[in-house]
Amino acid sequence: MTTQNLPALVDVAWLKSHIGDQNLVVVDATTHLPVPTDGPYIPESGGDSYRTAHIEGALFADLLTDFADPDSSDAWTVPSSERFSAAAGALGIGDGATVVVYDQGDGFWATRLWWHLRLEGFDSVAVLDGGLRAWQAVGLPVTHTESTATVRTFTGVRRPELLRSTEEVAAALDDPETILVNVLDPATYRGETNTYARRGHIPGSVNLPVFEVRNQETGELRSVEDLRALFDEAGLLDTTKKIVTYCGGGIAATGVAHALALAGREDVGVYDGSLTAWAGNSDLPLVTGPSPR
């Protein structure tokens, strides 16, 4: 399997048939983020979940520590390329490797690592559709035995267009060629919950809740045809527009970025700080009310 023919999404049957491939690296990116209906969220490492049960041969990626900026006040902020490269290489992600990443929850931590690898110039990566739930649903085995990585050298060149800072988002507020997409639930978008420092959404942004890209019963993505119809209706397949997704902290935003890539938009930027950073700065505007979409 080469970089050129690895899709952004693979199913359980694909992984089952390739699980013994020499250069295949399977990564469990589980992180727990109980999101309350009101009040702040507190992330937790998925390490214990991994040690309890995971796909045989899978390695654990801790997105709260190894793949995050230790000096940031916000959790899981994108670290330097050097720190990321060291963490990836230690897991065997690097030159010559093919990576399949999954998680044990809603799939958006898997898409976060998928996006982060692409940000750093690594394209031979796919997300397991439906994650561990889909693997177990067809009776495939799991294990509690931890795996040992074959260390590789990770080399890549960051693609800055896939990442947006608060300053860049603020500078583009009046840019008619940029579409900001808020992927949170409609109530949070409208400003009816108190999850973040202030209520509301970034002015001009449209609401496309991340749960719309998945089958909620199975956790698997909707068909590419359905995704294209959803995104086309929202104007997100117009290649003359720049698309930037955001959420609460840059996780669910990658779920929509991943689905957009499957629909043909591989150039979507993700606002890493998202509402955690934006709402935390009282100088930045927020508005309430329904989405224009």
Secondary structure in CASP SS format (residue, H / E / C, confidence):
PFRMAT SS
TARGET T0000
AUTHOR 0000-0000-0000
METHOD secondary structure of the structure
MODEL  1
M C 1.00
T C 1.00
T H 1.00
Q H 1.00
N H 1.00
L C 1.00
P C 1.00
A C 1.00
L E 1.00
V E 1.00
D C 1.00
V H 1.00
A H 1.00
W H 1.00
L H 1.00
K H 1.00
S H 1.00
H H 1.00
I C 1.00
G C 1.00
D C 1.00
Q C 1.00
N C 1.00
L E 1.00
V E 1.00
V E 1.00
V E 1.00
D E 1.00
A C 1.00
T C 1.00
T E 1.00
H E 1.00
L C 1.00
P C 1.00
V C 1.00
P C 1.00
T C 1.00
D C 1.00
G C 1.00
P C 1.00
Y C 1.00
I C 1.00
P C 1.00
E E 1.00
S E 1.00
G C 1.00
G H 1.00
D H 1.00
S H 1.00
Y H 1.00
R H 1.00
T H 1.00
A C 1.00
H E 1.00
I C 1.00
E C 1.00
G C 1.00
A C 1.00
L E 1.00
F E 1.00
A C 1.00
D C 1.00
L C 1.00
L C 1.00
T C 1.00
D C 1.00
F C 1.00
A C 1.00
D C 1.00
P C 1.00
D C 1.00
S C 1.00
S C 1.00
D C 1.00
A C 1.00
W C 1.00
T C 1.00
V C 1.00
P C 1.00
S C 1.00
S H 1.00
E H 1.00
R H 1.00
F H 1.00
S H 1.00
A H 1.00
A H 1.00
A H 1.00
G H 1.00
A H 1.00
L C 1.00
G C 1.00
I C 1.00
G C 1.00
D C 1.00
G C 1.00
A C 1.00
T E 1.00
V E 1.00
V E 1.00
V E 1.00
Y E 1.00
D C 1.00
Q C 1.00
G C 1.00
D C 1.00
G C 1.00
F H 1.00
W H 1.00
A H 1.00
T H 1.00
R H 1.00
L H 1.00
W H 1.00
W H 1.00
H H 1.00
L H 1.00
R H 1.00
L H 1.00
E C 1.00
G C 1.00
F C 1.00
D C 1.00
S C 1.00
V E 1.00
A E 1.00
V E 1.00
L E 1.00
D C 1.00
G C 1.00
G H 1.00
L H 1.00
R H 1.00
A H 1.00
W H 1.00
Q H 1.00
A H 1.00
V C 1.00
G C 1.00
L C 1.00
P C 1.00
V C 1.00
T E 1.00
H C 1.00
T C 1.00
E C 1.00
S C 1.00
T C 1.00
A C 1.00
T C 1.00
V C 1.00
R C 1.00
T C 1.00
F C 1.00
T C 1.00
G C 1.00
V C 1.00
R C 1.00
R C 1.00
P H 1.00
E H 1.00
L H 1.00
L E 1.00
R E 1.00
S C 1.00
T H 1.00
E H 1.00
E H 1.00
V H 1.00
A H 1.00
A H 1.00
A C 1.00
L C 1.00
D C 1.00
D C 1.00
P C 1.00
E C 1.00
T E 1.00
I E 1.00
L E 1.00
V E 1.00
N E 1.00
V C 1.00
L C 1.00
D C 1.00
P H 1.00
A H 1.00
T H 1.00
Y H 1.00
R H 1.00
G C 1.00
E C 1.00
T C 1.00
N C 1.00
T C 1.00
Y C 1.00
A C 1.00
R C 1.00
R C 1.00
G C 1.00
H E 1.00
I C 1.00
P C 1.00
G C 1.00
S C 1.00
V E 1.00
N E 1.00
L C 1.00
P C 1.00
V H 1.00
F H 1.00
E H 1.00
V H 1.00
R E 1.00
N C 1.00
Q C 1.00
E C 1.00
T C 1.00
G C 1.00
E C 1.00
L E 1.00
R C 1.00
S C 1.00
V H 1.00
E H 1.00
D H 1.00
L H 1.00
R H 1.00
A H 1.00
L H 1.00
F H 1.00
D H 1.00
E H 1.00
A C 1.00
G C 1.00
L C 1.00
L C 1.00
D C 1.00
T C 1.00
T C 1.00
K C 1.00
K E 1.00
I E 1.00
V E 1.00
T E 1.00
Y E 1.00
C C 1.00
G C 1.00
G C 1.00
G C 1.00
I C 1.00
A H 1.00
A H 1.00
T H 1.00
G H 1.00
V H 1.00
A H 1.00
H H 1.00
A H 1.00
L H 1.00
A H 1.00
L H 1.00
A C 1.00
G C 1.00
R C 1.00
E C 1.00
D C 1.00
V C 1.00
G E 1.00
V E 1.00
Y E 1.00
D C 1.00
G C 1.00
S H 1.00
L H 1.00
T H 1.00
A H 1.00
W H 1.00
A H 1.00
G C 1.00
N C 1.00
S C 1.00
D C 1.00
L C 1.00
P C 1.00
L C 1.00
V E 1.00
T C 1.00
G C 1.00
P C 1.00
S C 1.00
P C 1.00
R C 1.00
END
